[in-house]
């Protein structure tokens, strides 16, 4: 699955922060890395390409950026 940087709003309450994480998981995402909430609030998430729109529309999400595309190899 492709990996995305999901940036979220700063200064979220704990329950809002946890709600974003849960939304990502509910939509098929796997949180690979959590960034420091005080510096760069967000997550590195493996997420199905066909569900990216749900991330972008999630409450408290301010941006979604592709960071890693899976490498496809040709089979003989």
mmCIF file of the N, C-alpha and C atoms, coordinates in Angstrom:
data_MODEL
# 
_entry.id   MODEL 
# 
loop_
_atom_site.group_PDB 
_atom_site.id 
_atom_site.type_symbol 
_atom_site.label_atom_id 
_atom_site.label_alt_id 
_atom_site.label_comp_id 
_atom_site.label_asym_id 
_atom_site.label_entity_id 
_atom_site.label_seq_id 
_atom_site.pdbx_PDB_ins_code 
_atom_site.Cartn_x 
_atom_site.Cartn_y 
_atom_site.Cartn_z 
_atom_site.occupancy 
_atom_site.B_iso_or_equiv 
_atom_site.pdbx_formal_charge 
_atom_site.auth_seq_id 
_atom_site.auth_comp_id 
_atom_site.auth_asym_id 
_atom_site.auth_atom_id 
_atom_site.pdbx_PDB_model_num 
ATOM 1   N N  . UNK A 1 1  ? 0.847   -1.192  0.000   1.00 0.00 ? 1  UNK A N  1 
ATOM 2   C CA . UNK A 1 1  ? 0.000   0.000   0.000   1.00 0.00 ? 1  UNK A CA 1 
ATOM 3   C C  . UNK A 1 1  ? 0.882   1.240   0.000   1.00 0.00 ? 1  UNK A C  1 
ATOM 4   N N  . UNK A 1 2  ? 0.424   2.290   -0.641  1.00 0.00 ? 2  UNK A N  1 
ATOM 5   C CA . UNK A 1 2  ? 1.161   3.554   -0.612  1.00 0.00 ? 2  UNK A CA 1 
ATOM 6   C C  . UNK A 1 2  ? 1.175   4.123   0.809   1.00 0.00 ? 2  UNK A C  1 
ATOM 7   N N  . UNK A 1 3  ? 2.174   4.945   1.068   1.00 0.00 ? 3  UNK A N  1 
ATOM 8   C CA . UNK A 1 3  ? 2.297   5.586   2.378   1.00 0.00 ? 3  UNK A CA 1 
ATOM 9   C C  . UNK A 1 3  ? 2.090   7.086   2.221   1.00 0.00 ? 3  UNK A C  1 
ATOM 10  N N  . UNK A 1 4  ? 1.382   7.676   3.184   1.00 0.00 ? 4  UNK A N  1 
ATOM 11  C CA . UNK A 1 4  ? 1.036   9.096   3.147   1.00 0.00 ? 4  UNK A CA 1 
ATOM 12  C C  . UNK A 1 4  ? 1.399   9.782   4.452   1.00 0.00 ? 4  UNK A C  1 
ATOM 13  N N  . UNK A 1 5  ? 1.770   11.049  4.339   1.00 0.00 ? 5  UNK A N  1 
ATOM 14  C CA . UNK A 1 5  ? 1.911   11.912  5.500   1.00 0.00 ? 5  UNK A CA 1 
ATOM 15  C C  . UNK A 1 5  ? 0.566   12.593  5.690   1.00 0.00 ? 5  UNK A C  1 
ATOM 16  N N  . UNK A 1 6  ? -0.056  12.359  6.834   1.00 0.00 ? 6  UNK A N  1 
ATOM 17  C CA . UNK A 1 6  ? -1.333  12.970  7.163   1.00 0.00 ? 6  UNK A CA 1 
ATOM 18  C C  . UNK A 1 6  ? -1.069  14.030  8.226   1.00 0.00 ? 6  UNK A C  1 
ATOM 19  N N  . UNK A 1 7  ? -1.225  15.291  7.843   1.00 0.00 ? 7  UNK A N  1 
ATOM 20  C CA . UNK A 1 7  ? -1.005  16.405  8.773   1.00 0.00 ? 7  UNK A CA 1 
ATOM 21  C C  . UNK A 1 7  ? -2.329  16.770  9.429   1.00 0.00 ? 7  UNK A C  1 
ATOM 22  N N  . UNK A 1 8  ? -2.276  17.010  10.730  1.00 0.00 ? 8  UNK A N  1 
ATOM 23  C CA . UNK A 1 8  ? -3.492  17.364  11.455  1.00 0.00 ? 8  UNK A CA 1 
ATOM 24  C C  . UNK A 1 8  ? -3.314  18.712  12.144  1.00 0.00 ? 8  UNK A C  1 
ATOM 25  N N  . UNK A 1 9  ? -4.428  19.276  12.588  1.00 0.00 ? 9  UNK A N  1 
ATOM 26  C CA . UNK A 1 9  ? -4.397  20.568  13.269  1.00 0.00 ? 9  UNK A CA 1 
ATOM 27  C C  . UNK A 1 9  ? -3.600  20.478  14.564  1.00 0.00 ? 9  UNK A C  1 
ATOM 28  N N  . UNK A 1 10 ? -2.953  21.577  14.917  1.00 0.00 ? 10 UNK A N  1 
ATOM 29  C CA . UNK A 1 10 ? -2.230  21.654  16.189  1.00 0.00 ? 10 UNK A CA 1 
ATOM 30  C C  . UNK A 1 10 ? -3.214  21.866  17.320  1.00 0.00 ? 10 UNK A C  1 
ATOM 31  N N  . UNK A 1 11 ? -2.765  21.550  18.509  1.00 0.00 ? 11 UNK A N  1 
ATOM 32  C CA . UNK A 1 11 ? -3.511  21.819  19.743  1.00 0.00 ? 11 UNK A CA 1 
ATOM 33  C C  . UNK A 1 11 ? -4.860  21.113  19.819  1.00 0.00 ? 11 UNK A C  1 
ATOM 34  N N  . UNK A 1 12 ? -4.941  19.917  19.259  1.00 0.00 ? 12 UNK A N  1 
ATOM 35  C CA . UNK A 1 12 ? -6.177  19.143  19.387  1.00 0.00 ? 12 UNK A CA 1 
ATOM 36  C C  . UNK A 1 12 ? -6.287  18.589  20.805  1.00 0.00 ? 12 UNK A C  1 
ATOM 37  N N  . UNK A 1 13 ? -7.501  18.449  21.270  1.00 0.00 ? 13 UNK A N  1 
ATOM 38  C CA . UNK A 1 13 ? -7.740  17.770  22.546  1.00 0.00 ? 13 UNK A CA 1 
ATOM 39  C C  . UNK A 1 13 ? -7.431  16.288  22.325  1.00 0.00 ? 13 UNK A C  1 
ATOM 40  N N  . UNK A 1 14 ? -7.127  15.589  23.398  1.00 0.00 ? 14 UNK A N  1 
ATOM 41  C CA . UNK A 1 14 ? -6.780  14.171  23.296  1.00 0.00 ? 14 UNK A CA 1 
ATOM 42  C C  . UNK A 1 14 ? -7.850  13.373  22.562  1.00 0.00 ? 14 UNK A C  1 
ATOM 43  N N  . UNK A 1 15 ? -9.118  13.635  22.871  1.00 0.00 ? 15 UNK A N  1 
ATOM 44  C CA . UNK A 1 15 ? -10.186 12.861  22.228  1.00 0.00 ? 15 UNK A CA 1 
ATOM 45  C C  . UNK A 1 15 ? -10.292 13.165  20.737  1.00 0.00 ? 15 UNK A C  1 
ATOM 46  N N  . UNK A 1 16 ? -9.986  14.393  20.325  1.00 0.00 ? 16 UNK A N  1 
ATOM 47  C CA . UNK A 1 16 ? -9.990  14.740  18.896  1.00 0.00 ? 16 UNK A CA 1 
ATOM 48  C C  . UNK A 1 16 ? -8.832  14.047  18.179  1.00 0.00 ? 16 UNK A C  1 
ATOM 49  N N  . UNK A 1 17 ? -7.679  14.035  18.830  1.00 0.00 ? 17 UNK A N  1 
ATOM 50  C CA . UNK A 1 17 ? -6.481  13.392  18.294  1.00 0.00 ? 17 UNK A CA 1 
ATOM 51  C C  . UNK A 1 17 ? -6.737  11.891  18.101  1.00 0.00 ? 17 UNK A C  1 
ATOM 52  N N  . UNK A 1 18 ? -7.308  11.270  19.123  1.00 0.00 ? 18 UNK A N  1 
ATOM 53  C CA . UNK A 1 18 ? -7.606  9.845   19.055  1.00 0.00 ? 18 UNK A CA 1 
ATOM 54  C C  . UNK A 1 18 ? -8.691  9.548   18.011  1.00 0.00 ? 18 UNK A C  1 
ATOM 55  N N  . UNK A 1 19 ? -9.620  10.467  17.825  1.00 0.00 ? 19 UNK A N  1 
ATOM 56  C CA . UNK A 1 19 ? -10.671 10.285  16.817  1.00 0.00 ? 19 UNK A CA 1 
ATOM 57  C C  . UNK A 1 19 ? -10.083 10.276  15.406  1.00 0.00 ? 19 UNK A C  1 
ATOM 58  N N  . UNK A 1 20 ? -9.082  11.113  15.157  1.00 0.00 ? 20 UNK A N  1 
ATOM 59  C CA . UNK A 1 20 ? -8.420  11.114  13.843  1.00 0.00 ? 20 UNK A CA 1 
ATOM 60  C C  . UNK A 1 20 ? -7.742  9.766   13.623  1.00 0.00 ? 20 UNK A C  1 
ATOM 61  N N  . UNK A 1 21 ? -7.002  9.301   14.633  1.00 0.00 ? 21 UNK A N  1 
ATOM 62  C CA . UNK A 1 21 ? -6.340  8.004   14.508  1.00 0.00 ? 21 UNK A CA 1 
ATOM 63  C C  . UNK A 1 21 ? -7.356  6.895   14.228  1.00 0.00 ? 21 UNK A C  1 
ATOM 64  N N  . UNK A 1 22 ? -8.445  6.902   14.952  1.00 0.00 ? 22 UNK A N  1 
ATOM 65  C CA . UNK A 1 22 ? -9.458  5.861   14.776  1.00 0.00 ? 22 UNK A CA 1 
ATOM 66  C C  . UNK A 1 22 ? -10.089 5.928   13.389  1.00 0.00 ? 22 UNK A C  1 
ATOM 67  N N  . UNK A 1 23 ? -10.335 7.139   12.904  1.00 0.00 ? 23 UNK A N  1 
ATOM 68  C CA . UNK A 1 23 ? -10.902 7.304   11.559  1.00 0.00 ? 23 UNK A CA 1 
ATOM 69  C C  . UNK A 1 23 ? -9.966  6.694   10.514  1.00 0.00 ? 23 UNK A C  1 
ATOM 70  N N  . UNK A 1 24 ? -8.663  6.955   10.651  1.00 0.00 ? 24 UNK A N  1 
ATOM 71  C CA . UNK A 1 24 ? -7.699  6.410   9.693   1.00 0.00 ? 24 UNK A CA 1 
ATOM 72  C C  . UNK A 1 24 ? -7.730  4.885   9.711   1.00 0.00 ? 24 UNK A C  1 
ATOM 73  N N  . UNK A 1 25 ? -7.778  4.308   10.906  1.00 0.00 ? 25 UNK A N  1 
ATOM 74  C CA . UNK A 1 25 ? -7.832  2.848   11.018  1.00 0.00 ? 25 UNK A CA 1 
ATOM 75  C C  . UNK A 1 25 ? -9.159  2.294   10.464  1.00 0.00 ? 25 UNK A C  1 
ATOM 76  N N  . UNK A 1 26 ? -10.248 2.964   10.773  1.00 0.00 ? 26 UNK A N  1 
ATOM 77  C CA . UNK A 1 26 ? -11.565 2.507   10.302  1.00 0.00 ? 26 UNK A CA 1 
ATOM 78  C C  . UNK A 1 26 ? -11.660 2.481   8.783   1.00 0.00 ? 26 UNK A C  1 
ATOM 79  N N  . UNK A 1 27 ? -10.904 3.345   8.126   1.00 0.00 ? 27 UNK A N  1 
ATOM 80  C CA . UNK A 1 27 ? -10.930 3.420   6.668   1.00 0.00 ? 27 UNK A CA 1 
ATOM 81  C C  . UNK A 1 27 ? -9.883  2.526   6.013   1.00 0.00 ? 27 UNK A C  1 
ATOM 82  N N  . UNK A 1 28 ? -9.230  1.674   6.793   1.00 0.00 ? 28 UNK A N  1 
ATOM 83  C CA . UNK A 1 28 ? -8.277  0.719   6.239   1.00 0.00 ? 28 UNK A CA 1 
ATOM 84  C C  . UNK A 1 28 ? -6.832  1.138   6.336   1.00 0.00 ? 28 UNK A C  1 
ATOM 85  N N  . UNK A 1 29 ? -6.556  2.226   7.050   1.00 0.00 ? 29 UNK A N  1 
ATOM 86  C CA . UNK A 1 29 ? -5.186  2.701   7.183   1.00 0.00 ? 29 UNK A CA 1 
ATOM 87  C C  . UNK A 1 29 ? -4.433  2.012   8.305   1.00 0.00 ? 29 UNK A C  1 
ATOM 88  N N  . UNK A 1 30 ? -3.113  1.969   8.152   1.00 0.00 ? 30 UNK A N  1 
ATOM 89  C CA . UNK A 1 30 ? -2.235  1.430   9.184   1.00 0.00 ? 30 UNK A CA 1 
ATOM 90  C C  . UNK A 1 30 ? -1.246  2.540   9.549   1.00 0.00 ? 30 UNK A C  1 
ATOM 91  N N  . UNK A 1 31 ? -1.315  3.015   10.788  1.00 0.00 ? 31 UNK A N  1 
ATOM 92  C CA . UNK A 1 31 ? -0.415  4.081   11.231  1.00 0.00 ? 31 UNK A CA 1 
ATOM 93  C C  . UNK A 1 31 ? 0.959   3.468   11.462  1.00 0.00 ? 31 UNK A C  1 
ATOM 94  N N  . UNK A 1 32 ? 1.934   3.943   10.664  1.00 0.00 ? 32 UNK A N  1 
ATOM 95  C CA . UNK A 1 32 ? 3.286   3.401   10.703  1.00 0.00 ? 32 UNK A CA 1 
ATOM 96  C C  . UNK A 1 32 ? 4.162   4.223   11.641  1.00 0.00 ? 32 UNK A C  1 
ATOM 97  N N  . UNK A 1 33 ? 3.908   5.524   11.693  1.00 0.00 ? 33 UNK A N  1 
ATOM 98  C CA . UNK A 1 33 ? 4.731   6.411   12.521  1.00 0.00 ? 33 UNK A CA 1 
ATOM 99  C C  . UNK A 1 33 ? 3.870   7.585   12.982  1.00 0.00 ? 33 UNK A C  1 
ATOM 100 N N  . UNK A 1 34 ? 4.074   7.990   14.221  1.00 0.00 ? 34 UNK A N  1 
ATOM 101 C CA . UNK A 1 34 ? 3.379   9.146   14.773  1.00 0.00 ? 34 UNK A CA 1 
ATOM 102 C C  . UNK A 1 34 ? 4.406   10.243  15.025  1.00 0.00 ? 34 UNK A C  1 
ATOM 103 N N  . UNK A 1 35 ? 4.183   11.411  14.452  1.00 0.00 ? 35 UNK A N  1 
ATOM 104 C CA . UNK A 1 35 ? 5.086   12.544  14.640  1.00 0.00 ? 35 UNK A CA 1 
ATOM 105 C C  . UNK A 1 35 ? 4.757   13.263  15.944  1.00 0.00 ? 35 UNK A C  1 
ATOM 106 N N  . UNK A 1 36 ? 5.718   14.006  16.444  1.00 0.00 ? 36 UNK A N  1 
ATOM 107 C CA . UNK A 1 36 ? 5.564   14.763  17.685  1.00 0.00 ? 36 UNK A CA 1 
ATOM 108 C C  . UNK A 1 36 ? 4.428   15.766  17.543  1.00 0.00 ? 36 UNK A C  1 
ATOM 109 N N  . UNK A 1 37 ? 3.451   15.689  18.421  1.00 0.00 ? 37 UNK A N  1 
ATOM 110 C CA . UNK A 1 37 ? 2.268   16.556  18.341  1.00 0.00 ? 37 UNK A CA 1 
ATOM 111 C C  . UNK A 1 37 ? 2.615   18.029  18.473  1.00 0.00 ? 37 UNK A C  1 
ATOM 112 N N  . UNK A 1 38 ? 3.678   18.363  19.184  1.00 0.00 ? 38 UNK A N  1 
ATOM 113 C CA . UNK A 1 38 ? 4.039   19.759  19.384  1.00 0.00 ? 38 UNK A CA 1 
ATOM 114 C C  . UNK A 1 38 ? 4.817   20.368  18.229  1.00 0.00 ? 38 UNK A C  1 
ATOM 115 N N  . UNK A 1 39 ? 5.448   19.534  17.420  1.00 0.00 ? 39 UNK A N  1 
ATOM 116 C CA . UNK A 1 39 ? 6.300   20.030  16.332  1.00 0.00 ? 39 UNK A CA 1 
ATOM 117 C C  . UNK A 1 39 ? 5.624   19.866  14.975  1.00 0.00 ? 39 UNK A C  1 
ATOM 118 N N  . UNK A 1 40 ? 5.260   18.646  14.645  1.00 0.00 ? 40 UNK A N  1 
ATOM 119 C CA . UNK A 1 40 ? 4.620   18.332  13.367  1.00 0.00 ? 40 UNK A CA 1 
ATOM 120 C C  . UNK A 1 40 ? 3.504   17.335  13.636  1.00 0.00 ? 40 UNK A C  1 
ATOM 121 N N  . UNK A 1 41 ? 2.344   17.814  14.044  1.00 0.00 ? 41 UNK A N  1 
ATOM 122 C CA . UNK A 1 41 ? 1.278   16.874  14.382  1.00 0.00 ? 41 UNK A CA 1 
ATOM 123 C C  . UNK A 1 41 ? 0.784   16.128  13.151  1.00 0.00 ? 41 UNK A C  1 
ATOM 124 N N  . UNK A 1 42 ? 0.923   14.822  13.212  1.00 0.00 ? 42 UNK A N  1 
ATOM 125 C CA . UNK A 1 42 ? 0.468   14.010  12.099  1.00 0.00 ? 42 UNK A CA 1 
ATOM 126 C C  . UNK A 1 42 ? 0.997   12.596  12.188  1.00 0.00 ? 42 UNK A C  1 
ATOM 127 N N  . UNK A 1 43 ? 0.745   11.866  11.118  1.00 0.00 ? 43 UNK A N  1 
ATOM 128 C CA . UNK A 1 43 ? 1.069   10.450  11.083  1.00 0.00 ? 43 UNK A CA 1 
ATOM 129 C C  . UNK A 1 43 ? 1.579   10.053  9.710   1.00 0.00 ? 43 UNK A C  1 
ATOM 130 N N  . UNK A 1 44 ? 2.397   9.023   9.679   1.00 0.00 ? 44 UNK A N  1 
ATOM 131 C CA . UNK A 1 44 ? 2.768   8.352   8.446   1.00 0.00 ? 44 UNK A CA 1 
ATOM 132 C C  . UNK A 1 44 ? 1.847   7.141   8.374   1.00 0.00 ? 44 UNK A C  1 
ATOM 133 N N  . UNK A 1 45 ? 1.050   7.046   7.311   1.00 0.00 ? 45 UNK A N  1 
ATOM 134 C CA . UNK A 1 45 ? -0.003  6.039   7.244   1.00 0.00 ? 45 UNK A CA 1 
ATOM 135 C C  . UNK A 1 45 ? 0.062   5.272   5.926   1.00 0.00 ? 45 UNK A C  1 
ATOM 136 N N  . UNK A 1 46 ? 0.010   3.945   6.010   1.00 0.00 ? 46 UNK A N  1 
ATOM 137 C CA . UNK A 1 46 ? -0.184  3.130   4.810   1.00 0.00 ? 46 UNK A CA 1 
ATOM 138 C C  . UNK A 1 46 ? -1.681  3.079   4.593   1.00 0.00 ? 46 UNK A C  1 
ATOM 139 N N  . UNK A 1 47 ? -2.100  3.434   3.373   1.00 0.00 ? 47 UNK A N  1 
ATOM 140 C CA . UNK A 1 47 ? -3.522  3.591   3.126   1.00 0.00 ? 47 UNK A CA 1 
ATOM 141 C C  . UNK A 1 47 ? -3.846  3.161   1.711   1.00 0.00 ? 47 UNK A C  1 
ATOM 142 N N  . UNK A 1 48 ? -4.952  2.427   1.503   1.00 0.00 ? 48 UNK A N  1 
ATOM 143 C CA . UNK A 1 48 ? -5.343  2.041   0.146   1.00 0.00 ? 48 UNK A CA 1 
ATOM 144 C C  . UNK A 1 48 ? -5.590  3.275   -0.732  1.00 0.00 ? 48 UNK A C  1 
ATOM 145 N N  . UNK A 1 49 ? -5.096  3.233   -1.966  1.00 0.00 ? 49 UNK A N  1 
ATOM 146 C CA . UNK A 1 49 ? -5.234  4.379   -2.865  1.00 0.00 ? 49 UNK A CA 1 
ATOM 147 C C  . UNK A 1 49 ? -6.686  4.795   -3.079  1.00 0.00 ? 49 UNK A C  1 
ATOM 148 N N  . UNK A 1 50 ? -7.571  3.823   -3.132  1.00 0.00 ? 50 UNK A N  1 
ATOM 149 C CA . UNK A 1 50 ? -8.966  4.147   -3.419  1.00 0.00 ? 50 UNK A CA 1 
ATOM 150 C C  . UNK A 1 50 ? -9.703  4.774   -2.243  1.00 0.00 ? 50 UNK A C  1 
ATOM 151 N N  . UNK A 1 51 ? -9.054  4.885   -1.097  1.00 0.00 ? 51 UNK A N  1 
ATOM 152 C CA . UNK A 1 51 ? -9.704  5.453   0.083   1.00 0.00 ? 51 UNK A CA 1 
ATOM 153 C C  . UNK A 1 51 ? -9.061  6.758   0.551   1.00 0.00 ? 51 UNK A C  1 
ATOM 154 N N  . UNK A 1 52 ? -8.160  7.295   -0.241  1.00 0.00 ? 52 UNK A N  1 
ATOM 155 C CA . UNK A 1 52 ? -7.449  8.517   0.157   1.00 0.00 ? 52 UNK A CA 1 
ATOM 156 C C  . UNK A 1 52 ? -8.411  9.686   0.373   1.00 0.00 ? 52 UNK A C  1 
ATOM 157 N N  . UNK A 1 53 ? -9.443  9.770   -0.415  1.00 0.00 ? 53 UNK A N  1 
ATOM 158 C CA . UNK A 1 53 ? -10.407 10.866  -0.272  1.00 0.00 ? 53 UNK A CA 1 
ATOM 159 C C  . UNK A 1 53 ? -11.032 10.927  1.102   1.00 0.00 ? 53 UNK A C  1 
ATOM 160 N N  . UNK A 1 54 ? -11.189 9.781   1.746   1.00 0.00 ? 54 UNK A N  1 
ATOM 161 C CA . UNK A 1 54 ? -11.765 9.780   3.088   1.00 0.00 ? 54 UNK A CA 1 
ATOM 162 C C  . UNK A 1 54 ? -10.807 10.396  4.092   1.00 0.00 ? 54 UNK A C  1 
ATOM 163 N N  . UNK A 1 55 ? -9.505  10.247  3.863   1.00 0.00 ? 55 UNK A N  1 
ATOM 164 C CA . UNK A 1 55 ? -8.516  10.870  4.756   1.00 0.00 ? 55 UNK A CA 1 
ATOM 165 C C  . UNK A 1 55 ? -8.567  12.379  4.617   1.00 0.00 ? 55 UNK A C  1 
ATOM 166 N N  . UNK A 1 56 ? -8.610  12.838  3.382   1.00 0.00 ? 56 UNK A N  1 
ATOM 167 C CA . UNK A 1 56 ? -8.577  14.279  3.125   1.00 0.00 ? 56 UNK A CA 1 
ATOM 168 C C  . UNK A 1 56 ? -9.794  14.999  3.698   1.00 0.00 ? 56 UNK A C  1 
ATOM 169 N N  . UNK A 1 57 ? -10.906 14.299  3.823   1.00 0.00 ? 57 UNK A N  1 
ATOM 170 C CA . UNK A 1 57 ? -12.145 14.914  4.312   1.00 0.00 ? 57 UNK A CA 1 
ATOM 171 C C  . UNK A 1 57 ? -12.363 14.704  5.810   1.00 0.00 ? 57 UNK A C  1 
ATOM 172 N N  . UNK A 1 58 ? -11.460 14.003  6.465   1.00 0.00 ? 58 UNK A N  1 
ATOM 173 C CA . UNK A 1 58 ? -11.631 13.710  7.892   1.00 0.00 ? 58 UNK A CA 1 
ATOM 174 C C  . UNK A 1 58 ? -11.529 14.990  8.721   1.00 0.00 ? 58 UNK A C  1 
ATOM 175 N N  . UNK A 1 59 ? -12.317 15.087  9.786   1.00 0.00 ? 59 UNK A N  1 
ATOM 176 C CA . UNK A 1 59 ? -12.221 16.253  10.671  1.00 0.00 ? 59 UNK A CA 1 
ATOM 177 C C  . UNK A 1 59 ? -10.809 16.387  11.244  1.00 0.00 ? 59 UNK A C  1 
ATOM 178 N N  . UNK A 1 60 ? -10.332 17.603  11.307  1.00 0.00 ? 60 UNK A N  1 
ATOM 179 C CA . UNK A 1 60 ? -9.033  17.960  11.890  1.00 0.00 ? 60 UNK A CA 1 
ATOM 180 C C  . UNK A 1 60 ? -7.829  17.572  11.036  1.00 0.00 ? 60 UNK A C  1 
ATOM 181 N N  . UNK A 1 61 ? -8.049  17.030  9.834   1.00 0.00 ? 61 UNK A N  1 
ATOM 182 C CA . UNK A 1 61 ? -6.952  16.747  8.903   1.00 0.00 ? 61 UNK A CA 1 
ATOM 183 C C  . UNK A 1 61 ? -6.774  17.975  8.020   1.00 0.00 ? 61 UNK A C  1 
ATOM 184 N N  . UNK A 1 62 ? -5.535  18.463  7.933   1.00 0.00 ? 62 UNK A N  1 
ATOM 185 C CA . UNK A 1 62 ? -5.286  19.662  7.121   1.00 0.00 ? 62 UNK A CA 1 
ATOM 186 C C  . UNK A 1 62 ? -4.528  19.363  5.833   1.00 0.00 ? 62 UNK A C  1 
ATOM 187 N N  . UNK A 1 63 ? -3.988  18.151  5.716   1.00 0.00 ? 63 UNK A N  1 
ATOM 188 C CA . UNK A 1 63 ? -3.274  17.818  4.489   1.00 0.00 ? 63 UNK A CA 1 
ATOM 189 C C  . UNK A 1 63 ? -2.901  16.358  4.406   1.00 0.00 ? 63 UNK A C  1 
ATOM 190 N N  . UNK A 1 64 ? -2.838  15.846  3.181   1.00 0.00 ? 64 UNK A N  1 
ATOM 191 C CA . UNK A 1 64 ? -2.441  14.466  2.920   1.00 0.00 ? 64 UNK A CA 1 
ATOM 192 C C  . UNK A 1 64 ? -1.467  14.497  1.749   1.00 0.00 ? 64 UNK A C  1 
ATOM 193 N N  . UNK A 1 65 ? -0.296  13.915  1.950   1.00 0.00 ? 65 UNK A N  1 
ATOM 194 C CA . UNK A 1 65 ? 0.739   13.946  0.914   1.00 0.00 ? 65 UNK A CA 1 
ATOM 195 C C  . UNK A 1 65 ? 1.329   12.554  0.732   1.00 0.00 ? 65 UNK A C  1 
ATOM 196 N N  . UNK A 1 66 ? 1.388   12.088  -0.502  1.00 0.00 ? 66 UNK A N  1 
ATOM 197 C CA . UNK A 1 66 ? 2.002   10.803  -0.810  1.00 0.00 ? 66 UNK A CA 1 
ATOM 198 C C  . UNK A 1 66 ? 3.495   10.883  -0.503  1.00 0.00 ? 66 UNK A C  1 
ATOM 199 N N  . UNK A 1 67 ? 4.003   9.945   0.288   1.00 0.00 ? 67 UNK A N  1 
ATOM 200 C CA . UNK A 1 67 ? 5.421   9.953   0.624   1.00 0.00 ? 67 UNK A CA 1 
ATOM 201 C C  . UNK A 1 67 ? 6.172   8.747   0.085   1.00 0.00 ? 67 UNK A C  1 
ATOM 202 N N  . UNK A 1 68 ? 5.440   7.641   -0.137  1.00 0.00 ? 68 UNK A N  1 
ATOM 203 C CA . UNK A 1 68 ? 6.109   6.441   -0.612  1.00 0.00 ? 68 UNK A CA 1 
ATOM 204 C C  . UNK A 1 68 ? 5.145   5.596   -1.425  1.00 0.00 ? 68 UNK A C  1 
ATOM 205 N N  . UNK A 1 69 ? 5.525   5.322   -2.636  1.00 0.00 ? 69 UNK A N  1 
ATOM 206 C CA . UNK A 1 69 ? 4.723   4.490   -3.535  1.00 0.00 ? 69 UNK A CA 1 
ATOM 207 C C  . UNK A 1 69 ? 5.357   3.097   -3.572  1.00 0.00 ? 69 UNK A C  1 
ATOM 208 N N  . UNK A 1 70 ? 4.580   2.041   -3.421  1.00 0.00 ? 70 UNK A N  1 
ATOM 209 C CA . UNK A 1 70 ? 5.164   0.696   -3.513  1.00 0.00 ? 70 UNK A CA 1 
ATOM 210 C C  . UNK A 1 70 ? 5.827   0.480   -4.866  1.00 0.00 ? 70 UNK A C  1 
ATOM 211 N N  . UNK A 1 71 ? 6.931   -0.213  -4.844  1.00 0.00 ? 71 UNK A N  1 
ATOM 212 C CA . UNK A 1 71 ? 7.670   -0.514  -6.077  1.00 0.00 ? 71 UNK A CA 1 
ATOM 213 C C  . UNK A 1 71 ? 7.059   -1.753  -6.700  1.00 0.00 ? 71 UNK A C  1 
ATOM 214 N N  . UNK A 1 72 ? 6.728   -1.637  -7.982  1.00 0.00 ? 72 UNK A N  1 
ATOM 215 C CA . UNK A 1 72 ? 6.190   -2.782  -8.722  1.00 0.00 ? 72 UNK A CA 1 
ATOM 216 C C  . UNK A 1 72 ? 7.281   -3.304  -9.635  1.00 0.00 ? 72 UNK A C  1 
ATOM 217 N N  . UNK A 1 73 ? 7.452   -4.603  -9.622  1.00 0.00 ? 73 UNK A N  1 
ATOM 218 C CA . UNK A 1 73 ? 8.454   -5.214  -10.496 1.00 0.00 ? 73 UNK A CA 1 
ATOM 219 C C  . UNK A 1 73 ? 7.763   -6.045  -11.549 1.00 0.00 ? 73 UNK A C  1 
ATOM 220 N N  . UNK A 1 74 ? 8.425   -6.171  -12.682 1.00 0.00 ? 74 UNK A N  1 
ATOM 221 C CA . UNK A 1 74 ? 7.896   -6.973  -13.769 1.00 0.00 ? 74 UNK A CA 1 
ATOM 222 C C  . UNK A 1 74 ? 8.304   -8.425  -13.560 1.00 0.00 ? 74 UNK A C  1 
ATOM 223 N N  . UNK A 1 75 ? 7.355   -9.320  -13.683 1.00 0.00 ? 75 UNK A N  1 
ATOM 224 C CA . UNK A 1 75 ? 7.663   -10.743 -13.556 1.00 0.00 ? 75 UNK A CA 1 
ATOM 225 C C  . UNK A 1 75 ? 7.908   -11.319 -14.944 1.00 0.00 ? 75 UNK A C  1 
ATOM 226 N N  . UNK A 1 76 ? 8.843   -12.251 -15.018 1.00 0.00 ? 76 UNK A N  1 
ATOM 227 C CA . UNK A 1 76 ? 9.152   -12.890 -16.309 1.00 0.00 ? 76 UNK A CA 1 
ATOM 228 C C  . UNK A 1 76 ? 8.026   -13.789 -16.747 1.00 0.00 ? 76 UNK A C  1 
# 
